[in-house]
């Protein structure tokens, strides 16, 4: 099966709310084809819902940088905010504060 088809299957499973199938399909597709930021966010969501919090952080960080690379400051701020919330909930106040500050700076720049 080619990677584009796996990616399509991952997106469809995500739309259906089949988190386990989407998580596996995103992982399989990403082995050969780096997913775009929107797919990284979906994959991160699946990881979080399945209890893979470390992978959630890694994937959302990758999505954040992917959005920055494409100049999408608002979506990058969205990722930064979720990373900050996750870190704050885990008791990691200093890194959470850094991500919140990054999100704020990105949003301030997006409105200029």
C-alpha positions in Angstrom: 0.0 0.0 0.0 1.4 3.4 -0.8 2.0 6.2 1.7 -0.6 8.5 0.3 -3.3 5.8 0.6 -2.2 5.1 4.2 -2.4 8.8 5.0 -5.9 8.9 3.4 -6.9 6.0 5.6 -5.5 7.7 8.7 -7.5 10.9 7.9 -10.7 8.9 7.4 -10.3 6.9 10.6 -9.7 10.2 12.4 -12.9 11.7 10.9 -14.8 8.6 12.2 -13.3 8.9 15.6 -11.5 5.6 15.4 -8.5 6.9 17.3 -6.6 3.6 17.5 -6.9 3.0 13.7 -6.0 6.6 12.9 -3.0 6.5 15.3 -1.7 3.3 13.6 -2.3 4.5 10.1 -0.6 7.9 10.7 2.4 6.1 12.2 2.6 3.7 9.2 2.3 6.5 6.7 4.8 8.7 8.4 7.5 6.0 8.2 8.1 7.0 4.6 6.3 10.3 4.1 6.6 13.2 6.5 3.1 14.3 7.3 1.9 17.9 7.0 1.3 19.9 10.2 -2.5 19.3 10.1 -2.0 15.6 10.1 0.6 15.9 12.9 -2.1 17.6 15.0 -4.6 14.9 14.2 -2.0 12.2 15.0 -1.1 14.0 18.3 -4.8 14.1 19.2 -5.0 10.4 18.7 -1.9 9.9 20.8 -3.3 11.9 23.6 -6.6 10.2 23.6 -4.9 6.8 23.7 -2.7 7.8 26.6 0.6 8.3 24.7 1.3 11.7 26.3 5.1 11.9 25.5 4.3 11.2 21.8 1.5 13.8 22.0 4.1 16.4 23.0 6.6 15.4 20.4 4.0 15.4 17.6 2.4 18.7 18.6 5.9 20.3 18.8 6.6 19.0 15.2 3.2 20.5 14.1 4.1 23.8 15.8 7.3 24.0 13.8 5.6 22.9 10.6 3.1 25.7 10.9 5.9 28.2 11.6 7.8 26.9 8.5 4.7 27.8 6.4 4.1 31.1 8.1 0.9 30.1 9.9 1.4 31.9 13.2 -2.2 31.3 14.4 -2.0 27.5 14.1 1.5 27.5 15.5 0.1 29.4 18.5 -2.7 26.8 18.8 -0.1 24.1 19.1 1.9 26.1 21.6 -1.2 26.7 23.7 -2.0 23.0 23.9 1.6 22.2 24.7 1.5 24.8 27.5 -1.8 23.4 28.9 -0.5 19.8 28.9 2.7 20.9 30.6 0.8 23.0 33.2 -1.4 20.1 34.0 1.6 17.9 34.5 3.0 20.4 37.0 5.8 21.7 34.7 5.2 25.4 35.4 8.4 26.8 33.8 8.1 25.1 30.4 4.4 25.7 30.4 5.0 29.4 31.0 7.5 29.5 28.1 5.0 27.9 25.7 2.2 30.3 26.8 4.6 33.2 26.2 5.4 31.8 22.7 1.7 31.5 21.9 1.1 35.0 23.0 4.0 36.4 20.9 2.8 34.5 17.9 -0.8 35.9 18.2 0.4 39.4 18.8 2.5 39.2 15.6 -0.4 37.7 13.7 -2.6 40.8 14.3 0.0 43.3 13.3 
